[in-house]
Each structure stands twice: as structure tokens, then as C-alpha cells.
């Protein structure tokens, strides 16, 4: 289930990548990163999240 959700996020990022405004792309990408963080199982997930936000 999570792999399908991640694939959908990646498709949404790709879809919005060529938008003239960055709002939708930014929102989708932040939601993607939040989803990854919520489902991550590695010990330094907070550090990795801060690095990419």
C-alpha cells in the first residue's frame, strides 16, 4: 500500500514540475516528504527530514 502511495506522490511531483507557479509542486513534495517520514523505520529519520525540508 505504501509503495503505491509513494508512486502516486512521485507522479504528482512529475505532473506539477512544469507548472509556472511552484505552489502545487511545493505542497505535493512536502506532503511526499511527510509521508516518507511517517512511514520511515530507520533511526535517523528526523535528521534526514530536516536535511530535505
C-alpha positions, 0 to 999 in steps of 0.5 A: 500500500505504501509503495503505491502511495509513494508512486502516486506522490512521485507522479504528482511531483512529475505532473506539477514540475512544469507548472509556472507557479511552484505552489502545487509542486511545493505542497505535493513534495512536502506532503511526499516528504511527510509521508516518507517520514511517517512511514520511515523505520530507520533511526535517523529519520528526523535528521534526514527530514530536516536535511530535505525540508 
